[in-house]
Amino acid sequence: MLAGPGMETIRLLGTVLCVLSGAWLPSGQASRMKSPALPIQSEREPLPSKGVSVHSPGCSFGGRFYSLEDTWHPDLGDPFGVMHCVMCYCEPQRSRRGKVFGKVSCKNIKQDCPEPNCDEPVLLPGQCCKTCPKGNMDRKATESLFDGFEFFQDKEDDLHKSYNDRSYLSSEHMSTSDSKTDFVALLTSVMDSWLSSYSGVARARFTLTKTTLAFSITYQKMSRPSVVVFLDSEGNTAFEFRVPQTDTEMICGVWRNLPKSHMRQLQEEQLRVSIVTMDSRRQEIQGKLIKHRALFAETFSATLTAEEEHSGMGGIAMLTLSDTENNLHFILLMQGVLLTTESKPPLVPIRVMLQYRQHTLREIHANVTAHDPDFAEVLVDLNSRELFWLSRGQLQIVVETEGHNPRRISGYITGKKSCDTLQSVMSSGDALTPGKTGAVGSAIFHLHDNGTLDFQIQVAGVSSDVVGVTIEMKPRRRNKRSVLYDVTSDFMPVAAAGGGRGGRALSSCGRMEARHVHMLLQNELFVNVATVEQPEGELRGQIRTLLYNGLEAKRQDLPFPLAGQFVSPAVQTSAGGHVWVSVDPRCHLHYEIVISGLSKSDDVAVNAHLHGLAEIGEMDESATNHKRLLTGFYGEQAQGVLKDLSVELLRHLNKGTAFIQVSTKMNPRGEIRGRIHVPNTCEFGSRGDVVEEAEFDDLVFVQDPEEVKKDPHACFFESEHHTHGSRWTPHYNPCFTCTCQKKTVICDPIICPTLTCPHTYQPENKCCPVCDERKAPKEISSTEKLEEHPEGCYFEGDQKMHAPGTKWHPFVPPFGYIKCAVCTCKGSTGEVQCEKVTCPPLTCIRPIRRNPSDCCKECPVEDTPLLEEGEMMQADGTRHCKFGKNYYQNSENWHPLVPLVGEMKCITCWCDHGVTKCQRKQCPLLSCSNITRREGKCCPECADEFSKEEEMMKMEEKKKSRRH
């Protein structure tokens, strides 16, 4: 049976019903109807960068954000589920001042369902319209209903076109589930501008993942840009990114929550990007974002510039090596090199040269058109000297027009540059002979233009000494390793902090071959760690590119290792991981976790991907008050921002006594763990004010203690300053909770809930007694419950952890403890459920409260029994229920009525002493593959049994007609 919906579900349902009944709500109003913050809140999306000045507009609906032109079916939660016959749409609107915002509109689409072209249509699960059982014609007709909403579809046909010799493409590790699309842009001076041309040239690479566009921009012959501007098809600013002023020639950024209209323009190659310098010599260069088949295999690149000032010319070259031969494939994109006049022929002769120190090694002649200046060719059989110069970044590619007044651009070829990170997680599950040792290895790499590869490698938790650390290729035969670089001499043994043995290596490979650079950037190299007990390798990991995501976690530093050996007690797992963690000036925690080596046999249902929870806490196992959930995730990566860490956890991060732990279904008490040390100055002071931006709703952060002293509303208590609205446990009595309200300190004693169990006891260091379940027969002890779900529940009101199964009165500032409500920590889910106390029915005329803090009234001994109808709606009597606009008597049941949908006969609601409870009709599990749903029926059926049932009914009808 389904329990009554909690306050959050009721409010969400109310918001959805309000929008459905009102047809639409502006996003500003919808955002104010927010559901209350969860007791444990995970911020998966990072905070916007300070460089972002234009926020993406959209709609807020039911606690979720939707981009402009998004469509969705509203989800009313259990037991109502998704309203498949209601379609909501985030409609773009423009204010009088020209600001774009979103408006939510919903409509019932069932009336628009087409008439099926069959005698016996069926209603498939998750669909609104009936379709023919085996036909596809009606499915297309149903999809045509949504054409007005312009659903976004990927157009990747041109991504699979042939690109010269395709033998260089390696299909290994190319997962279709990544769903990433790459784009490139060549930025040069705007040729049709009335301004003079510039010499600057930039190359930008973009990766689209869902609705997030990450970009890496390199530039030459211009000072560092101040701003990156994305322009839509009409030339309007779609997004603006303020560039941090650093000494690098790389710009890294992220555009999040792309509206669907801009997603469509991106796919149709209608977006442009511009970078602008704001110094004394203002420059602007611009280019179009395009897809290109060469991006799949590119491992080398070059940016081509002109020697002349104000030429407006530029180009980029995308290059790669064949996998089996020393052939160098390249594609050139050029702007401004080929001039178009009516007198000149459409074909322009050019020559492309490969040079070393002004000496021409190779030369190719070709004719290209000014309207399509792209040029692709292959330089076959590079010799050993050419390959050596290629790996050192000493080869130059030159493009020159032939004839009078030749125009020339050139650039040096280097390894492909981007903001992404080369990293590797080494685990025992990925070893050539897979095992479960609970050890881990972690590595990061940086490739320089001259071919030097810097690396940092760490190993932790191995059971015996490390005897070999090597960078290798994939084995040619099962037990025949292909070692490229042996870095064992750079490895220094160090005792692992969490137990076991380990060490570190910090050095560089100064002689990377061009072939190895190519394999490195194609994710085809591995790190292998051999030990005394396993000389062929105890740990192994693939060197992979980790996409830039805009978080402030410092990837240039070695991440913290996560190992099964660090879990308490140690876990012999095949998995390993590492995590980057940083604390920004706002005292928000940025984290990025990468996992590898989870055995396929451990969890076949999730296809060898991690499916678990990541949490942060103290190393002291006895301290359960300061532990937070980071996120629940599926896959091999997790990232996000935690905005509201307690001062205690920030202090432990600063001291290095905090940990991050990842739990899985196989090991719910911890699969891997690592000690985290993040120096910060956030431990002083308390909570700050609420940030005004919409993205930071309900967010408070730690302030500098000197700023707290200047706050006129701050409180001074026990020699400490506290900001207005902050809450803390006083030193004089841990069983009190204090709050600061405009220079006034209010301290309330913790009110213990009434226990109904026969045996209670007072735990040590606890304020309230608990049920002594050790004396109850056949019951699990509270200690076992705590070990079963060690994370417990974090409640935002008192900012404390509560053990699974415990009950308490919630603390709501500035009112203190609320005795009319009781919260319970659900140990199975870590969820906090709060319910209003149900007072017993009273039969007296004048009930009284014996104490001012009591929730329920009582009858005096001398009063006579009398029941009035007016008391039925009060908290002290048997209460009615309100659902929608209707009131229902206690124990009355009904089918809920939802606007635009009608009466939901498959759901029954009833009134239980003022609490509305609803339950969907329980359906049996079906073992057949062909499932259908009949109109008017609540449960799906097997199509074959449905056909047999209809045949039997027809036969019965025929028999009856014969009798008559």
N, C-alpha and C positions, 0 to 999 in steps of 0.2 A: 504494500500500500504506500502511496506517495504521501509524504508529510506535507503539512500546509506550507505554502510558499512563504519565504522569508521576506523581510522588509525590502531588500534590494529587488527581488523578483516582482513584488507588488508594485514598487515604484516604476520599474521598467515596463511592466504591463500597462500601468496607467499612462506612461508617456506614449507608448505605442497606440493605445486605444484613443488617446487624445489626438494624435496625428491622423489616425485612420478616420476618426469621426469628423475632423476638421479639414480633411483632404490634403492640406499642406501646412507647413510651419516654416518660417524663415529660420535659417541655421542659427542665428543669434538666439532666438527663443528656444529652439530645440536644445541648444547647448546648455541653457540654464536649467533644463529639466534633467539634470544629471542624476544617475543613481549614486548612492553613497559610496565612498571609497571602500575598497575591499580591506579586510583586516591585514592581509598580506598583499601588497601591491607590487607588481613587477613592471618596470618600465622597459619594454622591449625596444621602443623607438628612442634613439638618443635625442638630447635636446638640440634645438637648432643652433647652428654655429653663429658666433657673433658676427660673422661676415654676411649673414643672410639679412637682407633688408626687405625682401618681398616674400611674404608667406603665401603658401599655396592655399587658395580658397577652397571651400567645400561645404559639406553638410554634416552635422552631428545628429545621430539618430540612435536611440537606445544604447547610449554609451559608446558608440563606434563612430569613426570618422570615415566619410565617403568623399571621394574626389568629385569634381564637377562632371556631370553626365554619367555618373555611376548609376547602375540599376541593381536592385536587390529585392528579395522576398523578405519581409519582416519576420524576425524570429521572436516569438513571444515567450520562449523558454518552456520548460516542462510545466504541465503536461501538454500544453497547447502546440508547441513545435513551430515549424516554419509554415507561414501562410503562402502556399504555392500559388493560390489564385489571386493574390494581391501583389502588385508590382509597384515598388516605390522608386522614385527617380530624383536625383539631385540636379535640379534645373538651374542653369547659370542665370544670374540676374546682375544688373548693373545699377548702382545707386546714382543719385543726382550728381554726385561728385566724381562719378566714373569708376568707383571702386567695385570690383567684381565680388559677388558673394553667392552662396547657394541657397536654394529653397527646396524643401522636401515636398513632393506631391506623390500621392498614392492612389491607385485605382484598381478596381476589380476587373480582371482580365478574362474571367470565366465566360462573360457574355460575348466575348470576341472569339471564342473557340470555333474553329471551322467544323462543318458537318463531316464526320468520317465517311469515307466511301466504302463501307463494308456493313454487313448486317449485324455483326456482333463486335462492336468496338470494346476496348478494355481501357481501364485507367491504370497506368503504370505508377509504381511508387515514386514519389517526388515530382509528379506531374500534375498539371491542372486540367488539361484537356484530354479527352479520350482519343485513342488512336487505334488503328487496325492492328491486330496481333502481330502480323508478319510483314506488314507493308512499311515502306519508307516514305511514301507520298505524303501521308498525313503528318509525319514528323516534320517534313519540310514546311508544310502549311502552318504547323504550330509555331515553328521558329520564325515564320514571317510575321507573327504577331508583334515581335519585339524589334522589328526593323526601325520603328520610330524612335527607339532608344539608342540606335547606332552602337550595337555591341562591338567592342574592340576585338579584332582577330589578328593574330600574328601573320605577317606576310613574309615568309622566309624562303620563298621559291628561289630568289636570286642568291641565297646564301649557299646553295648546294650546286651552283654551276661549277664547271671544271675550271681549274686554275693551273694552266700549263701542265706540268708533270705532277700528278696527285700522289706519287709514291712517297712523298715526304710526310704525308698525313698519317699519324699513328692513331688508330681507333681505340687503343687501350686507354682506359680511364676517361673516355669522353662520354659522360653520362647525359642522357636525354632529360633527366629529371632536374638538371641545373637550371634550365629555362632561362638562359642568359643570351642576350643579343648584343653584339659589338658594333660600334659605329666609329667613324673617323672623320676628321675635318682638317682641311688645309686652310690656314688663316693667312691672308695677305692683305695688302692695302686695297681699299674699295676703289675699283677702277672707274666707276661711273660717278664718283664723288667730285664735287667742285673743289674739294680740298686737294692739296698736293699729295703725291704718292709718298709712301713710307718704305723704308728698307726692311722693317721687321717682318719676320716669318715665324709662324708657330704651327705646331702639330698637336692636335688634341685627339685623345682616344677616350671613348665612352663605353660603358657597360651598363645595359639596362637589365635590372633584376626586379621583376614584378612592377612596382611603381617607383622604383628608386633608380636614379641615373648617377653613377659614379664617373668622375672624369679626371684624367691626368693630362696636363698641358705643359709642353716644353716650348721655349721660345728662344729666338736668336736675333741679334742686331736691334735690340730695344731694351730700355730699362724695365725694371720689374713692374708689371701691370698693377693697377689699383683695384680694378673691378672686372669681373667676367659677367657678361650679359647674354642671356638667351632671348632670341627674338622669334615671335611666331610668324605665321605666313603673311600677316598684314603689317609686319614691322614693329609691332607693339612689344614692350618688355614683358616676357613671360616669367623670368626669374633672374635675380641679380645676386651675385656672390662677391662679397668683399674679400680681397686677397690679403692674407696675412703677409706682412713685410718681413721677409727673411732673406738670407743670402743665397738661397738655392735658385736654380733655374727651372724649378718644377712647381707647378700649381696643382694642388690636390683639393678636390671638393666633391660634394654630393648634393644633388637636387632630389629631395624627397617628395613623395605624394604628388607625382605628376598627374594633373587632371586628364581625364580621358580624351579631351579634345587635343591636348598637346601630345598625348601618347599617339594618337592617330596621325598627327602632323609629323611626329618623329618617324613613324613607320613609313610615311609617304615622302620622307626626305624634304620636308618643308620648313624645318627649324634651322635657324642660323645661330652661330655663336660669335661673340665679339669680345675682344679684350682691349682695355683702354688704359693708358698711362696718364696720370694726373699731374706729372711734374711740369717743369717749365717748358719742356718740349713735348707737348701732348701728341700722342700717337694712338691710332685705332686701326686694328686689323680685324678682318672678319672672314668667316667661311661657313659653308653649309655642312650639316651633319648628314653623312651618307653611310649606307651599309657597303661593305666590300668583302668579297670572298677571300681576299688575301689575308684578312685579319685572323682567320682560323689558324694559319700556319706561320705567321710572321715571327721571326726570332731575331732578326737584325733590322735596323732602320737607319735612315739618314734624313736630315733636314737640309734642304738645298737653298742657299741664298746667293744673291748677286753681290759683286764687289762694288758696283756703282751705288751712290746714295740716291734715295728717292726713286728707285727703279720700279717699285711695285711688283717685282717679280719674286717668285718663290716656288718651292716644290717639296715633296716628300717622297721617299723611296721605302717600300716595304719589301724585305728580302727574307729568304729562307734557304736552307740547304736541303738537298735530297737526302732521304734516309739511307740510301744504299750507295749513292755515288757522290762525288765531289762537285756537284752541279749547283750553281748559285742562281736561284730564281728571283726575279725582282719585278716589281710594278712601280711605275713612276706616275705621280699625280702632279700636274704643273698648272700654275696660274701666271698670266702676264708675260709668258715667254714667247708665245706665238701671237703675233699681231694680225688682225683681220681687217683687210681692205678689199674693196670690190675689184681692184685692179690685179691683186695677187691671186694666184691659183689656190684652190681649196687645200691642196696637199703641200705641206711644208717639210723640206728635208732637214733632218737633225742627225747629229751623231752623239752617241752615248759612250763615254770613255771611263775605264777603270784605271785609276792612276795611283802611283806610289811616289811621293816626293816629286811631284810634277812630271814624273816619267809615266808615259802611257803603257799600260800592260795589256789591256784589251780595248777594242774599239768596235762599235756596232753602228751601221748606217741604216736609217729608216725614214719613211715618210709618214707624217701624222697630220691630222686635221686640227684646225684651230678650235672647232666646235667640240671635238672629243680628243683632248690632248693626252689622255692616259696612254701609257705605253708599257707593254709587258714583254720580257725576253728572258732567255736562259744563257748564262755563261757556263759552258761545259768544261769539265775536267780541270778544275783549279789545281795548280801544283802545290807542293808543300810550302814554298815561300809565300805564295798568294794566300794560302790558308793561315799561315802564321801571321802575316800582316793584317788579315781580316780579324783574327782573334785579338790583336793588339789595338784595334781601332785606327790603323794607319792607312787603310785604303780609302780613297776618295772617289766618289762617283760624280761625273761631270756631264752636264747636258748643254749642248751648244747648237744653235741654228746655223745652217750653212748659207753661204752667199755673202752679200754686202751687209755691213753693220751687224755682225753676228751678236746674238743675245745669249748670255751664258750664266748658268747657275751651277753651284757645286756644294758638296757637303761630305763630311767624313762618316763612314759606316761604323756603327757601334752596336752592341747588344741592345735589344729592345728596352726602352725606358718606360716606367710606369710608377704609379704610387702604390702598387700592390707589393706584398711582402713574400719573399721566398722563405719558407719555413718547413719544418719537418717534425712530426711526433713519432718517436721510435717506441714500439711496443713489442712485447713477446708474442702477441697474436699475429703480428705481421712478419715474424722471423721466418727464414727459409724452412725451419722445422718449428712450426707454431707450438707455443707453450703457454703456461699460465704462471708467471713468476711474480707478478705484482710490481715489477720494476718499470722504469720509464726513461726515455731519452728525449731531449728537446734540442732544436737547433734553429738558428736563423742565419740567413746569408745575404750578402750585398755584392752585386756585380758592378765593377767599375768600367769606365769606357775603355781602359787599356787592357781589359781581360782579366784583371786581378779579382779573385773571389775571396772576400772576407767572410769568415764564419765564426760563430760562437756555438759550441756544443756542450751540453751538460748531460750527465747520466746520474740517476739516483735509484736506490733501492735494490741494486743487483746483489746477489748472494755471495759472489766471489769477485776477485780482482778483475778489472778490465785489462785485457791483453791486446786488443786491437780495435781501432776506430778508423773506418775506411769509407770513402765515397765510391759507389759502385754503379755499374749498369745492371740491367736485368740479366739474370744468369742465362747463358746460352743453352746450357743443359741444366738438369734439375739440381745437381750438386756441384756445379762448376761455376763458381763466382767469378765476376768480371770486375776486378778492382782497377779503378782509375787513379785514385789518390789515397795514399796511406798517411793519415795525420796522427798516428798513434804517438809519435814523438812529441807532439804538442799537447798531449793529454796529461793533466796533472791530477792524481788521485786526491779526493777530498771526502771526508766522512759525511754521509748524508745526514741532514738535520733530523729526518724522521725515522732513521734506522736504515740498516743495510750499508752498502758501499757505493761509491760513485766518484765523480770527478768532473773536471771541466777542461775544455780546449778552446783557446782564443788565438786565432792565427789567420793565415791567408794562403791561398794557392796562387802563386804568381805566374804560372805557365799554363793557364787554361787553353786547350786547343779549341779551334773554331767548332769542330764537331761536338765537343763537350759543352761549349756554350749553347749551341743549338739544342742539345738534349736537355740541358738544365732548364732552359726556358720553355721546353715542351713537356716538362714534368716527367722526364724519363730517367732521372737519377735517384739514387737511394743512399741512405746512411746506414751502415751496419756496425753494430757494437758486439764484439766477441769477448767472452769471459773465460776464466780458467775452466769452469765446469762445462761451458758450451763454446768451444773454440771456433765453431763455424758461425756463431752469432746467436746471442740471447735476445737482442733487440734489433729491430729493423724498421725503417720508415721511409716513405717516399717523400722526396723534396717537391712540395707543391706550392703553387702561387695562391696566396690568400688575398682575396679581393679587398681593395680599400673601401672602408665603410663610413669614414668621417668621424668615428669615435676618437676620443682624446686619449685612449690607451696608447702608451708609447711603444710602438712596435720595434723601434730601433734598439730597445733594451731587451735582454734575454728574458723570456717569460718565466713565470713560476711553474715548476713541474707538478703534475698531479699523478699520483701513483697509488696502487692498491696497498703497498707497504706502509703508506702513511695513514691509512684508515685505522681506527681503533675499534676492535682488533684488526690486525692486518688481513688483507684479502688477497688471495692468490688469483688474480685476474689476468686475463689476456690483454686488457685495455690499458691505455696510457693517455695522458693528455697534458696540455699546458694552458696557461691563462695569462693574459695581459690585464693588469689592473692599474688604474690611476685614479686620483682624486683631484677634481678641478677646483678652481678658486671658489666656486659656490658650494663646495663640499659635497658634490655629487660623485658617486662612484661609477666609473666607466669600466666595463669588463668585457672580455672577449675570450671565449673558451673554445679550444679545438680538441677533439677526441679522436683516437684511432685504435684499431686492433680489437674491437669488440667481436668476439667469436660468433660465427654464423649459427653454431649449434646452441648458443646461449639464448637466442631470441629469433627464431625463424620467422615469427609473425611480423616483425618489423624489418625484415630483410637486412639483417646485420647492421642496422643503424641504431644509434643510441636513442632511447626513449626514456627520459627520466627527468630528474629535478636537479637544479644547481642551487646551493645555498651557501651562505656565509655565516661564520660564527666565531666563537672564541676557542682557543686551543684547550682551555680548561674544561674538561668534560663535565665537571660538577656545576659549572655555571650555565644554566639553561635560560637565563633571562635575556640574553642578547644574541639572538640567532635569527637570521632573516632569510627568506626565500628570495633567490635572485630571479629564477625563471624556470618554467617547465618547458622542455624543448624536445623536438624530434629531429634526428639527423646526427651530424657529426660536429655541428657548430652551434654556439649560443652566444649572443651578444646583447648588450643593452646598457641602460643607465639606471642606477638606483638613487632616487632623489632624497629619501628621507631616512638615512641611516641614523641610528641613535648615537649620542655623544660617546657612549661606552664602546661601541664597535669602532668608531673612528679613532678612539684612543688605542684600542688594541691593534688596529691597522698601523698606527704610528709606531707602536712598540714591537711589531712583528709577532704578536701573539694571536693573530686571527688566522682562520683557515677558510678555504673554499672547498666544498665537497660536492661530488656528483653521485647521485643515487640512481639505480636502474631497477627494473622489475625483478631482475635476478638477485640484486643486492640492494634492497630498500634501505639498509642501514649505512650504505656507503659503498660505492664501487671504487672510486679513486678520490684522493684528497691531497691538498698541498698547503703548506704554511705560506701566509701572505704578509709581506712587509711593505707598506706604502707610507713613507714619511709624509706628514701633513700637520697643519696647525689648526685643525678643526676641533680639537678636543676642548678648547676653551670656550666659554660662553654657552648659550643655549640656542633656542630656536629663533628664527628671524621672521620678517614680515613676508606676506604673500606677494609673489611676483605678479605683475599686472598682465603679462601676455597670456593669451588664452591657452597656450601650450603648457603653462605652468599652473593651471588651476589646482587649488588645494595643496600647493607645494610650499613648504617652509624649509628654511635651511639655516645652517649654523652661521652666526655672525661673529665678527671679531670682538673680543671682550672690550676693547676701547670704544668701539661703536655702541656697544650695549650701554656703557656708562653714560653716553651722551643722549640716550633715548629718554625723553621726558616721561614716558609711560613705563619705564623699566622698574623692577623691584629689587631691593637689596635685602637679602635674607641669609643668615648664617654665613656672613662674610663673603657672599657671592652675589653677583648681579644676574638677574634673569629678565628676559624680554617679555613684553606683554603677550599673553596668550600661551606662554610656555608652561610645561608641566614637569614635575620632578619628584623624586622620593627624598624627603628630608633626612638629614643625618641623625636628628634626635630620636626618630622613631620610624623604622622601615615600614610600619603598618599604617602609615599616613600617605596621602598624595596631596601635594601642594600645587597651586596654580597662581600665576601672576595676572591680575586684572587691573590694569591702569594704576600702577604704583601700590596696589593692595595685594597682600599675600593671603590666600585662603587655603587652609589645610583641612582636609576632611579625613576622618578615620576610615579605613577600609571596612565596608559593611559586608559581613559574611552571610551568604545565603542560608536559608533554613534547609537542613538535611533531613531526609525521610528514611535513611537507612538505620538499622537497629544498632550498629556498632560504628563509632567514630574514634579518631585519634588525631592528635596535633603533630604534624610533621615538623621536623627541625627546620628552622629558617623560613617557616611559612606563617602567614598571619591568620589563616582560617583553618578550622578542622576539616577533615575529609572523611569519607566513608572508609571504614576499615574492611576492605573486601578480602583481606587475608582470612577472616573468620567466616566468610560466606562460603557455603559448599559449592564446589564445581564452578567457581568463578575465577577469572583471571585476575591476578593481583595487579595493583596499580603500578608496581615496579615493572612488571612484565609489559603492561600497556605502554608505559613510558619508553621501554626499550623497543617495543614493536614500532612505535612512531616517535623517534627521538626528537623530531622537529617541533612537535606540539603546535600551538596556535599563537600567532602574534596579533594582539588586539591594539588598534590604533588609539583607542580612548585612553588607556593607561600606559600605552607603549611598553607592554611587558609580554613575555612569553607565558603561556598557560599550558600545563600538562594535558595530554589527551584525557577526555572524560571529565575534567574539572568544570565546575560551575562558579559563576561570580556575578555580582551586580556591576553593570557597566558604569564607567566613570565618564561623564559628559561635562566638560567645562563650559560655562562657569558654574553649573548647577551642582557639581559634585557627583556622588554616587546615587544612582537611580534605583530605588528599591522596588519600583513597579516593573522592572524588567530583569530577566536572568539570562545570561549568556552561557553557552556551552561550547567547549572545544571538542569538535568531532574528530576523534583520533584517526579515523580511516582516511580522511581527506585533508586534515589540517584546517578545516573551515570553521569559522566562528558563527554560531547560530544564536541570535538573540530573540527572545519572545517576551511579550508582556505577561505579567503575572495574572493568572485567571483567579479572580476573587470568588469565594463561595457565595451562592445566593443567600440573601438575607430576607427574613420574614418579619422584621420589626419596623415600626413607624419611623423612629429617629435613630439611625445608626451613628456611631461615633468612631473617631480615631483615638486610640489609647495613647499614641505617641505622634508628634508632628511628622516624624520621618516614616511612619508606617504607610504602606501602600493601600491596604484594604481596611475598610471600616468593619466594625463589629457591633453586634447587638448588645445593649445593656441588659443586665439580668432582669430588670423590672419591666422591660418593654413587652408588649403583646404582639403576637405575630400578625402581620398584614403585608400583602404583596400588592404593589401598585404597578400599573403599566408603565408609568414614567420612569421607574427605576430600572426597567429592562434595558434601556439604552445606556446606562451608566456602567462604569468599570466595576462597581460593587455588586452587580446583580448578574443574572444570566443574560448575556448580551446578544443582540441581534447582529447580523452581518450585512455590510454594504458591499455590493459588487456592481460596478458600473454606476448606474443611477437608481438601482433597485435595492430595497432592504428585504432581508429574509429572516424568518424566525429561526430560533435554535433548532437544530436537527432537520431543518427543511433542506431538500435537495432540488437541484435544477440543472439544466443544460445551459452553459454560458452563451450569451449573445454577443458576437463581435461585429462591429461595424464593417461594412463592405463584404463580410463573409456570411453573416447570418448565424442561425443557431447551430452550435457544434454538438451534434447528438452523440458523438463518440466520446465526449468528455462529460463527466458528471461532477458537479460541485455540491458541497453541503456546508452547512453552518454548524460549527462546533464551538459553542460558548464564545461567540464573537470572532472566531478565527475561520476564515474561508479556506477550505481545503478542496482540492480538485484532483481527479484521477482519470486518466485515459483508460479506456477499455483494454484489458490485457489480451494480447493476441498470441496464439501459439506459434512456436518456431516452425518454419517450413524447411523441409530438406530438399525440395525440388528446385530446379534451376529456372524454370519458366513460371514466374510469379505474376499475377495480375490482381487488380483491385476493381470490384464492381461498384457502381454508383449506389449510394445508400448503405453500403457495407463499411464497417469500421476497420476490418482486418483484411489484409491481403490473402489471396488463395492461390493454390496451385492451378495453373491454367488447364492442365490435363484433367484434374479432378472436377474442375468447374464444367468442362465439356461433357464428362461422363454424367455429372449430375443433371445437366440440361437434357441430355439424351434420355435419361431415366424419366425425367418429368414429362418429356414429350411422349414417351411410350405409355406412361400412366394416363395421360390425357387421351391418347388414342384408344386405350382399353375402355376408359369411361365412355367415350363417344360411341363405341361399338355396343356397349351394354344398353345405352339409351336408344 
